[in-house]
Amino acid sequence: MLSARWYSVCNDLGTYLGDVMIERIPTVRWEFFTPSDSGLIQYQKPVVYGFTLGERTVDDELAFDLIGTCVQIGQRVILGEPLLDRNKRFMLHELELAERYA
């Protein structure tokens, strides 16, 4: 478990990454995510949301929990555990998707 100090660092980093995405992609925004599927991991969390292709929304459930991703990676780093390939791929996938809609 992360200490409060490291959780705060992850929160700041995730917020910064989200703000960069918002600055670069005019249609996205921070949103408190409440989709119809409460089983989604991003449910009731602050996410970057609102990706579009032209005039239409890409997917109502396409939301990036950058803070949660940073916390998950931070927990592994602080504990000295290796990052799983899926964690690395997940973060890269989020950033690649965001770049695609920039």
SULTA-V562184 format. One record per helix or strand of 2 or more residues. SS is the DSSP state (H for helix, E for strand). FROM is the first residue (numbers start at 1). TO is the last residue. If there is no record, write none. Layout:
BEGIN
SS & FROM & TO
SS & FROM & TO
END
This chain:
BEGIN
H & 4 & 24
E & 29 & 32
E & 46 & 49
E & 52 & 53
E & 56 & 57
E & 63 & 64
H & 66 & 78
H & 85 & 100
END
